[in-house]
Amino acid sequence: MAGARLRAAGALVAAIGSAAAISPNSLISSESDAGNGGALENLRRKIADPTVVVPSREVQRSSLMGSSAVKPFDVLVVGGGATGCGVALDAAARGLSVGLVEREDFSSGTSSRSTKLIHGGVRYLEKAVFNLDYGQLKLVFHALKERKRVIDNAPHLCHPLPCMTPCFEWFEVVYYWLGLKCYDFIANRHMLHLSRYYSANESVELFPTLARKGPNKSLKGTVVYYDGQMNDSRLNVGLACTAALAGAAVLNHAEVISFIKDDLTGRIVGARVRDNLSGKVFDAYAKVVINAAGPFCDLVRRMADKDATPMICPSNGVHIVLPDYYSPEGMGLIVPKTKDGRVVFMLPWLGRTIAGTTDSNTAITYLPEPHEDEIQFILDAICDYLTIKVRRSDVLSAWSGIRPLAIDPYAKNTESISRDHVVVEDFPGLITITGGKWTTYRSMAEDVVDAAVKSGNLRPTNGCLTSKLVMVGGDGWEPSSFTLLAQNYIRMKKSHNGKVVPGVMDTSLAKHLSHAYGTLADRVAAIAQNENLGKKLAHGYPILEAEVAYCARYEYCETAIDFIARRSRLVFLDTDAAGRALPRVIEILAAEHGWDRGRRKEELRRAREFLETFKSSKNAQFHDGKHTTGA
């Protein structure tokens, strides 16, 4: 055992030496801003214009319907997750004509159900060392570079987060310290902050609920390193809106039902699309169709070829949300290897604690649900590292997400499932992009747009611009921007008896609006002040009625689920609070979209069904055991 540990430490030291021998520039893509400066600056000004608004959904749908075999889009993207919206933005920024359709809502699938981390992949680094896998090492280099870009390009929605790794043996202190120093070194100029060791006493000061003692072990100290954290679905919606401002016609709740093929060549030249809100069916034509449907990309591929070789090996990840006292603000806890070999973490997120995760094979469904034993596994795992009682009744929300792990259908060896992304054109005119992770969405989009340019002989006016393109709401944003909201706005709210009374735009509300909407937060604050929509939607959460109206007008929020799940994160933070807020959310959306009574009832029914897939303590069946059900 001691010999194996010494070899492990030696391997890490060797990895640091190997990393030193590799020029970081050799692993950086050939992307260059040379010759793109003017185009980038023009696009930046357009997106940062304080008066700019996205085209309406009706305008976007008309644009898609206006394409034809004679005048097709350059690119039609199928899928509105992080990758699909990233592709639409990249292609539009290059001067290509772009359409995008999404069956549900932007970020309705995997992209809203992530771990919320923007990370380089510490585990990939460990695998690279022990398997002497240069490919894995390149993945880490690449992801660390992209991690910094994501944070820089959406500063209001992303931030560095310190993560604490507890060590219960002195060997672990040395091992993790060396490994995380290697992680820092590889990040190079893209590093967020230096990792460092803290003694047991210092660690408990930083993380008060951390246990000093465990079964037959005592805390020797911790190593703290930095990764990034994000508000994933708002980042995804921001990508969609930025793509729309760049000229892409993006349409949510629009489903591809079949492909259009050229009678002579058999090449795919478009898609038949059904608007799921109106029921109307129309054809959208394009020189190249890009399949970015995440876990559902094989379903899309089978529309082109019913015998298509599967590319997706779906993996299930379950996360739970707990009260804020489980973790201190601004410090996460990550255990790289629990007693059964899995990773477990607790991270502060939007005023609560997110914990996870599982990693198991699963079937592909549109609304995956967490199983009770998976929730219990997470609770049991974190229980070993905390001083407080871990209770099932504290679970405010629990959800399941499907990771689309990729298999290259043309690779000679398919035994190893790729954590990297795969780009294939296995049917003329249809290019599929899948795999990868949130952190690398931008470079995934760059790769597939490069492939589309080649496949369709497209003529972009400039190269890729997205490495330095700040998203809508991010240009000019500062961490102190919330102070202007607190100073300049009040909240006018209707009381129960219908009387309008003023309320304070306090620090928590101002910070929430500033981080959620960036430099556009003053638009939301103005609605709260001027339209009597300044009331909170749910007790204990800084989410205002004004946000519902704003998102309906300017962020393509078309259903109640769109708001409670993706525009705000209320259902992920507290499922029961989201249920209590539903009637008011529907009332405001009905006023914005002109819904009749039938549509209101249908929205309430669908939203309640959706809430049932999030297993809070109140809508789950469980028995008293290790985790009590009482308060």
C-alpha positions in Angstrom: 0.0 0.0 0.0 2.8 2.4 0.9 4.6 1.6 -2.3 1.5 2.3 -4.3 1.0 5.7 -2.6 4.6 6.6 -3.2 4.3 5.7 -6.9 1.1 7.9 -7.1 2.9 10.9 -5.6 5.8 10.3 -7.9 3.5 10.2 -10.9 2.1 13.6 -9.9 5.5 15.0 -9.6 6.4 13.6 -13.0 3.2 15.1 -14.4 4.2 18.6 -13.2 7.5 18.1 -15.0 5.8 16.9 -18.1 3.4 19.9 -18.1 6.4 22.2 -17.7 7.9 20.7 -20.9 4.7 21.4 -22.9 4.3 24.9 -24.2 0.8 26.0 -23.3 0.7 27.8 -26.6 1.1 24.4 -28.4 -2.3 23.4 -27.0 -4.1 26.6 -27.8 -6.3 26.6 -30.9 -5.1 28.4 -34.0 -8.0 30.9 -33.5 -6.7 34.4 -34.2 -8.4 37.7 -34.0 -6.2 39.0 -36.8 -8.4 40.7 -39.4 -11.5 40.3 -37.2 -11.0 43.4 -35.0 -13.5 45.6 -36.9 -16.2 42.9 -37.1 -15.7 42.1 -33.4 -16.0 45.7 -32.3 -19.1 46.3 -34.4 -20.8 43.3 -33.0 -19.8 44.2 -29.5 -21.4 47.7 -29.9 -24.5 46.2 -31.3 -24.9 43.7 -28.4 -24.0 46.3 -25.7 -26.4 49.0 -27.0 -28.4 50.0 -23.9 -31.5 50.4 -26.1 -31.3 47.1 -28.0 -34.1 44.5 -27.7 -34.3 41.0 -29.2 -36.6 40.5 -32.2 -40.0 39.2 -31.1 -40.8 35.5 -31.3 -43.3 36.3 -34.2 -40.5 38.0 -36.1 -38.1 35.1 -35.6 -40.7 32.6 -36.7 -41.5 34.6 -39.8 -37.8 34.7 -40.6 -37.6 30.9 -40.4 -40.7 30.5 -42.5 -39.3 33.0 -45.1 -36.4 30.7 -46.0 -36.8 28.7 -49.2 -34.9 26.3 -51.5 -33.8 29.3 -53.5 -32.9 31.4 -50.5 -31.9 29.1 -47.7 -30.2 29.8 -44.4 -26.5 29.0 -44.3 -27.0 27.0 -41.2 -30.1 25.6 -39.4 -29.4 24.5 -35.8 -31.5 21.8 -34.2 -31.3 22.1 -30.4 -31.3 25.1 -28.0 -29.0 24.0 -25.3 -25.6 25.4 -24.5 -24.1 23.9 -27.6 -26.9 24.7 -30.0 -27.1 28.3 -28.9 -23.3 28.6 -28.9 -23.4 27.3 -32.5 -26.0 29.9 -33.5 -24.0 32.7 -31.9 -20.7 31.6 -33.5 -22.2 31.2 -37.0 -24.1 34.5 -36.8 -21.0 36.3 -35.6 -19.1 35.1 -38.6 -21.7 36.8 -40.8 -23.6 33.6 -41.8 -27.4 33.5 -41.9 -28.6 31.3 -39.1 -31.8 29.7 -37.9 -32.3 27.7 -34.7 -35.2 25.6 -33.5 -35.7 24.0 -30.1 -38.4 21.5 -29.3 -39.0 22.8 -25.7 -37.3 25.9 -24.3 -33.7 27.1 -24.4 -31.8 25.1 -21.8 -34.8 22.8 -21.1 -32.7 19.7 -21.0 -29.2 18.9 -19.8 -28.0 22.4 -19.9 -30.2 23.5 -17.0 -29.5 20.4 -14.9 -25.7 20.7 -14.6 -23.5 20.8 -11.6 -23.2 24.6 -12.1 -19.4 24.3 -12.3 -17.2 25.6 -15.0 -14.2 23.4 -14.6 -11.0 22.1 -16.2 -11.5 18.6 -15.0 -9.3 17.6 -12.0 -10.3 14.0 -12.5 -9.2 14.0 -16.1 -5.8 15.2 -14.9 -5.6 12.3 -12.5 -6.5 9.9 -15.3 -3.9 11.5 -17.6 -1.2 11.0 -15.0 -2.0 7.4 -14.1 -2.8 6.2 -17.6 0.0 8.3 -19.2 -2.7 9.6 -21.5 -1.6 12.7 -23.4 -5.1 13.1 -24.9 -6.6 13.5 -21.4 -3.9 16.1 -20.6 -4.8 18.1 -23.7 -8.5 18.0 -22.6 -7.5 19.6 -19.3 -5.4 22.3 -21.0 -8.2 23.1 -23.3 -10.9 23.1 -20.7 -8.9 25.4 -18.4 -8.5 27.9 -21.2 -12.2 27.8 -22.0 -13.1 28.0 -18.3 -11.5 31.5 -18.1 -13.2 32.6 -21.3 -16.7 31.6 -20.1 -16.2 33.6 -16.9 -14.8 36.6 -18.8 -17.5 36.6 -21.4 -20.4 36.4 -18.9 -19.1 38.1 -15.7 -22.5 38.7 -14.2 -23.5 35.0 -14.4 -20.2 33.4 -13.7 -17.5 33.7 -10.9 -14.6 31.8 -9.5 -15.4 29.5 -6.6 -13.0 28.1 -4.0 -13.4 24.4 -3.5 -12.1 22.6 -0.3 -10.8 19.0 -0.5 -10.6 17.4 3.0 -7.6 15.2 3.8 -7.7 12.6 6.6 -4.2 11.2 6.0 -0.9 13.1 5.6 -0.4 11.3 2.3 -3.6 12.8 1.0 -2.4 16.3 2.0 0.8 15.7 -0.2 -1.1 14.0 -3.0 -3.9 16.6 -3.4 -1.5 19.5 -2.9 0.8 18.3 -5.6 -2.1 17.4 -7.9 -3.8 20.8 -7.5 -0.5 22.7 -7.9 -0.2 20.8 -11.2 -3.8 22.0 -12.1 -2.7 25.6 -11.3 0.4 25.2 -13.4 -1.4 23.8 -16.4 -3.9 26.7 -16.2 -1.0 29.1 -16.6 -2.3 32.6 -17.5 -5.8 31.2 -17.4 -5.6 30.4 -13.7 -8.3 31.9 -11.4 -6.4 31.8 -8.1 -3.6 29.8 -6.6 -4.5 26.6 -4.6 -3.2 26.3 -1.0 -3.2 24.1 2.1 -5.1 25.0 5.2 -4.6 23.3 8.6 -7.5 21.5 10.3 -8.2 24.5 12.5 -8.1 27.0 9.6 -10.3 24.6 7.5 -13.1 24.5 10.2 -13.0 28.3 10.4 -13.6 28.5 6.7 -16.2 25.6 6.6 -17.8 25.5 10.1 -19.9 22.4 9.4 -16.9 20.3 8.3 -16.3 17.3 10.5 -12.9 17.0 12.3 -13.5 13.3 13.0 -14.7 10.5 10.8 -14.9 6.7 11.2 -11.4 5.8 12.3 -9.9 9.0 11.0 -9.3 12.7 11.9 -8.9 15.7 9.7 -5.3 16.6 8.9 -6.2 19.7 6.8 -7.6 20.7 3.5 -6.4 21.8 0.1 -8.4 24.6 -1.5 -8.4 25.2 -5.2 -10.5 27.3 -7.6 -12.9 26.5 -10.4 -15.8 28.5 -11.9 -19.5 28.5 -11.0 -22.4 29.7 -13.2 -26.1 30.2 -13.3 -26.4 27.6 -16.2 -29.8 28.2 -17.7 -29.6 31.9 -17.5 -26.2 31.7 -19.2 -27.9 29.5 -21.9 -30.8 32.0 -22.3 -28.2 34.8 -22.6 -26.5 32.9 -25.4 -29.8 32.6 -27.2 -30.6 36.3 -26.8 -27.0 37.3 -27.8 -27.3 35.1 -30.9 -30.6 36.8 -31.8 -29.0 40.2 -31.5 -26.2 39.0 -33.7 -28.8 38.2 -36.4 -29.8 34.5 -35.8 -33.5 33.6 -36.0 -33.9 31.6 -32.8 -37.2 29.9 -32.0 -38.1 27.9 -28.9 -41.0 25.5 -28.6 -40.5 24.6 -32.3 -39.9 20.9 -33.1 -38.3 19.3 -36.1 -40.6 16.5 -37.3 -38.8 15.5 -40.5 -36.0 16.5 -42.8 -36.2 17.8 -46.4 -33.9 16.1 -48.9 -32.9 17.2 -52.4 -34.5 14.9 -54.9 -31.4 14.6 -57.0 -28.6 14.4 -54.6 -30.3 13.1 -51.5 -28.6 15.8 -49.4 -30.5 17.3 -46.5 -31.5 20.8 -47.4 -33.9 21.7 -44.5 -36.4 20.6 -42.0 -40.1 20.5 -41.5 -40.9 22.3 -38.2 -43.9 22.4 -36.0 -44.5 25.4 -33.8 -45.7 23.7 -30.6 -47.4 26.8 -29.3 -49.5 27.5 -32.4 -49.6 24.1 -34.0 -48.5 25.5 -37.3 -46.1 23.5 -39.5 -43.6 25.1 -41.9 -40.5 24.3 -43.8 -37.1 25.9 -43.0 -34.3 25.5 -45.6 -30.6 25.6 -45.0 -27.4 24.7 -46.8 -26.2 22.8 -43.7 -28.2 21.4 -40.8 -26.4 21.1 -37.4 -27.7 18.6 -35.0 -27.0 19.8 -31.4 -29.8 18.0 -29.7 -27.7 16.7 -26.8 -29.1 13.4 -25.4 -31.6 13.3 -28.3 -29.1 13.7 -31.1 -29.6 10.0 -32.1 -33.4 10.6 -32.5 -32.6 13.4 -34.8 -30.1 11.3 -36.8 -32.6 8.6 -37.2 -34.9 11.1 -39.0 -32.2 11.1 -41.7 -31.3 7.4 -41.5 -33.4 5.0 -39.5 -30.4 2.7 -39.2 -27.9 5.3 -37.9 -25.3 3.9 -35.5 -25.9 5.2 -32.0 -23.6 8.0 -30.8 -24.9 8.5 -27.3 -24.2 6.6 -24.1 -26.5 8.4 -21.6 -25.4 8.9 -18.0 -27.7 10.0 -15.2 -26.6 12.7 -12.8 -28.7 13.5 -9.7 -28.4 16.7 -7.7 -30.2 17.9 -4.6 -30.6 21.4 -3.0 -30.3 21.9 0.7 -30.6 25.0 3.0 -27.8 27.5 3.1 -26.4 26.3 6.4 -25.0 23.1 4.9 -22.2 25.1 3.3 -20.8 28.6 4.0 -21.2 31.3 1.4 -18.3 31.4 -1.0 -16.7 28.0 -0.2 -17.5 24.6 -1.7 -16.6 21.1 -0.5 -15.5 18.4 -2.9 -14.5 14.9 -2.0 -12.8 13.3 -5.0 -13.2 9.8 -3.8 -15.8 8.5 -1.3 -15.7 5.0 0.2 -17.4 3.6 -2.8 -15.1 5.5 -5.2 -17.5 8.2 -6.3 -17.2 12.0 -6.2 -19.4 14.0 -3.9 -19.6 17.8 -3.4 -21.5 20.5 -1.7 -21.5 24.0 -3.3 -23.1 27.3 -2.3 -25.4 28.3 -5.1 -27.9 31.2 -5.3 -28.3 31.3 -1.5 -28.7 27.6 -1.1 -26.5 24.5 -1.1 -26.3 22.2 -4.1 -25.0 18.6 -3.5 -24.3 15.7 -5.7 -23.8 13.7 -7.8 -24.5 10.3 -9.2 -23.2 8.8 -12.4 -25.1 5.8 -13.7 -26.5 4.4 -16.9 -30.0 5.6 -17.8 -32.7 5.6 -20.4 -33.2 8.8 -22.4 -36.4 10.6 -21.4 -37.6 14.2 -21.8 -38.3 14.6 -18.1 -35.9 12.5 -16.1 -36.7 12.0 -12.4 -34.3 11.2 -9.5 -34.9 8.0 -7.7 -35.1 7.9 -4.0 -32.1 5.7 -3.6 -30.0 8.2 -5.5 -31.1 11.0 -3.3 -30.3 8.9 -0.3 -26.8 8.0 -1.6 -26.0 11.8 -1.8 -27.3 12.4 1.7 -25.4 9.4 3.1 -22.2 10.5 1.4 -22.2 14.1 2.7 -23.2 12.9 6.1 -19.7 11.4 6.6 -18.1 14.8 6.3 -20.4 17.1 8.3 -21.0 17.8 12.0 -24.7 18.5 11.5 -27.5 16.1 11.1 -28.3 15.4 7.5 -32.1 15.1 7.0 -34.2 14.0 4.0 -36.7 16.6 5.1 -34.2 19.4 4.3 -34.2 18.5 0.6 -35.8 21.6 -1.1 -35.4 20.2 -4.6 -33.9 17.2 -6.4 -33.5 16.7 -10.0 -32.0 14.4 -12.6 -30.0 15.4 -15.7 -28.8 13.2 -18.6 -25.2 13.6 -19.7 -24.8 12.8 -23.4 -21.5 10.9 -23.3 -20.4 10.5 -26.9 -19.2 7.5 -28.9 -17.7 8.2 -32.3 -19.6 5.8 -34.6 -16.7 5.6 -37.0 -13.9 5.1 -34.4 -12.1 1.8 -34.6 -12.1 1.4 -30.9 -15.4 2.2 -29.2 -14.6 0.7 -25.8 -13.7 4.0 -24.3 -16.5 6.6 -24.1 -15.3 10.0 -24.9 -15.5 12.9 -22.4 -14.5 15.1 -25.3 -16.9 16.2 -28.0 -17.5 14.4 -31.4 -18.3 16.1 -34.7 -19.5 13.8 -37.6 -21.3 14.3 -40.9 -22.7 10.8 -41.3 -25.5 12.0 -43.6 -24.9 14.6 -46.4 -26.0 18.0 -45.1 -26.5 16.9 -41.5 -23.6 17.5 -39.1 -23.9 16.2 -35.5 -22.1 17.7 -32.5 -22.4 15.9 -29.2 -20.4 15.0 -26.0 -18.2 17.6 -24.3 -19.3 19.6 -21.4 -20.7 23.0 -20.5 -17.2 24.5 -20.0 -16.2 23.8 -23.6 -19.5 24.8 -25.3 -17.8 27.7 -27.1 -15.0 25.7 -28.7 -17.5 22.9 -29.5 -19.5 25.4 -31.5 -16.3 26.7 -33.2 -15.4 23.2 -34.3 -18.8 22.4 -35.7 -19.2 25.7 -37.5 -15.8 25.1 -39.1 -17.1 21.8 -40.3 -20.3 23.4 -41.6 -18.4 26.0 -43.6 -16.5 23.2 -45.3 -19.5 21.0 -45.9 -21.8 23.7 -47.3 -19.1 25.7 -49.1 -20.3 28.7 -47.0 -18.8 32.1 -47.2 -18.4 33.7 -43.8 -17.4 37.4 -43.8 -14.9 36.8 -40.9 -13.5 34.2 -38.7 -14.6 33.0 -35.2 -15.2 35.9 -32.8 -16.7 34.2 -29.8 -13.5 33.9 -27.7 -13.7 37.6 -26.9 -17.4 38.3 -27.4 -19.1 39.4 -24.2 -22.7 38.2 -23.8 -25.7 40.5 -23.6 -25.8 42.2 -20.1 -22.1 41.5 -19.5 -20.3 44.4 -21.2 -19.6 47.1 -18.7 -20.9 45.1 -15.8 -19.1 45.4 -12.4 -19.6 43.6 -9.1 -20.6 46.9 -7.7 -23.3 47.6 -10.3 -26.0 46.5 -7.9 -25.5 49.7 -5.8 -27.0 51.8 -8.6 -30.2 49.7 -8.5 -30.4 50.0 -4.7 -29.9 53.8 -4.9 -32.1 54.6 -7.9 -35.1 52.3 -7.7 -38.0 51.4 -5.4 -40.4 48.6 -5.6 -44.1 49.5 -6.0 -46.1 46.5 -5.0 -49.8 45.6 -4.6 -50.9 44.5 -1.1 -53.6 41.9 -0.5 -56.3 44.6 -0.4 -55.2 46.0 -3.7 -53.4 49.0 -2.3 -50.1 50.0 -4.0 -47.3 50.5 -1.5 -43.6 51.3 -1.9 -40.9 48.8 -0.9 -37.2 49.0 -0.6 -34.8 47.8 -3.3 -32.6 46.2 -0.7 -29.1 44.8 -1.2 -30.2 41.2 -1.7 -32.7 42.2 -4.4 -30.3 44.5 -6.1 -27.6 41.9 -6.2 -29.9 39.3 -7.5 -31.1 41.5 -10.4 -27.6 42.6 -11.2 -26.2 39.1 -11.4 -29.2 37.7 -13.2 -29.6 40.4 -15.9 -26.3 42.2 -15.8 -26.4 45.7 -17.3 -30.0 45.2 -18.3 -31.1 44.9 -14.6 -32.3 48.5 -14.6 -35.1 47.5 -17.1 -36.4 45.0 -14.6 -36.1 47.5 -11.8 -38.0 50.1 -13.9 -40.9 47.6 -14.4 -41.0 46.9 -10.7 -41.2 50.6 -10.0 -43.4 51.9 -12.8 -45.8 49.0 -13.3 -46.5 48.0 -9.7 -44.8 44.6 -10.1 -42.3 45.0 -7.2 -43.6 42.2 -5.0 -41.5 39.1 -4.4 -43.0 35.9 -6.0 -42.0 33.6 -3.1 -41.1 34.3 0.5 -37.4 34.0 1.2 -36.3 34.4 -2.5 -35.3 37.7 -4.2 -37.4 37.0 -7.3 -39.7 39.8 -8.4 -43.0 39.8 -10.3 -41.4 42.3 -12.6 -39.0 39.6 -13.8 -41.9 37.6 -15.3 -43.0 40.5 -17.4 -39.5 41.3 -18.4 -38.7 37.8 -19.5 -41.9 37.5 -21.4 -41.1 40.7 -23.3 -37.3 40.3 -23.9 -36.2 36.7 -23.2 -38.7 34.5 -25.1 -40.4 33.3 -22.0 -43.5 31.6 -23.4 -44.7 29.3 -20.6 -44.9 29.2 -16.8 -42.3 26.4 -16.8 -40.0 28.6 -18.9 -40.0 31.1 -16.1 -39.9 29.0 -12.9 -37.3 26.6 -14.2 -35.1 28.6 -16.7 -35.5 32.4 -16.5 -35.6 32.2 -12.7 -34.2 29.1 -10.9 -37.0 28.9 -8.4 -38.0 25.2 -9.1 -34.4 24.1 -8.8 -33.9 26.1 -5.5 -37.2 25.3 -3.8 -39.8 23.1 -5.6 -42.6 23.9 -3.1 -42.0 27.7 -3.2 -42.2 27.4 -7.0 -45.6 25.7 -6.7 -46.8 28.5 -4.4 -45.7 31.1 -6.9 -47.3 29.5 -10.0 -50.7 31.2 -9.9 -49.1 34.7 -9.9 -46.6 33.7 -12.6 -49.4 32.5 -14.8 -51.5 35.6 -14.1 -48.6 37.9 -15.2 -47.8 35.8 -18.3 -51.4 35.7 -19.3 -51.5 39.5 -19.3 -48.3 39.7 -21.4 -49.3 37.0 -23.9 -53.1 37.4 -24.0 -53.9 34.0 -22.7 -57.6 32.9 -22.3 -58.9 31.0 -19.3 -58.3 27.6 -21.1 -54.7 28.4 -21.7 -54.3 29.4 -18.1 -55.7 26.2 -16.8 -53.5 24.2 -19.2 -50.4 26.1 -18.0 -51.2 25.3 -14.4 -51.7 21.6 -15.1 -48.5 21.3 -17.1 -46.5 23.2 -14.6 -47.7 21.0 -11.7 -46.8 17.9 -13.6 -43.4 19.3 -14.2 -43.0 20.1 -10.5 -43.7 16.5 -9.6 -40.5 15.5 -11.3 -38.5 17.5 -8.7 -38.4 15.5 -5.6 -38.6 17.8 -2.6 -39.3 16.3 0.8 -43.0 17.1 0.4 -43.6 15.4 -2.9 -41.4 12.3 -2.3 -42.2 9.0 -0.7 -39.7 8.0 1.9 -39.4 6.4 5.3 -37.8 7.4 8.5 -34.3 6.0 8.8 -30.8 7.4 9.0 -32.3 10.8 7.9 -35.2 11.9 10.0 -38.3 13.5 8.5 -39.1 15.8 11.4 -37.9 19.3 11.8 
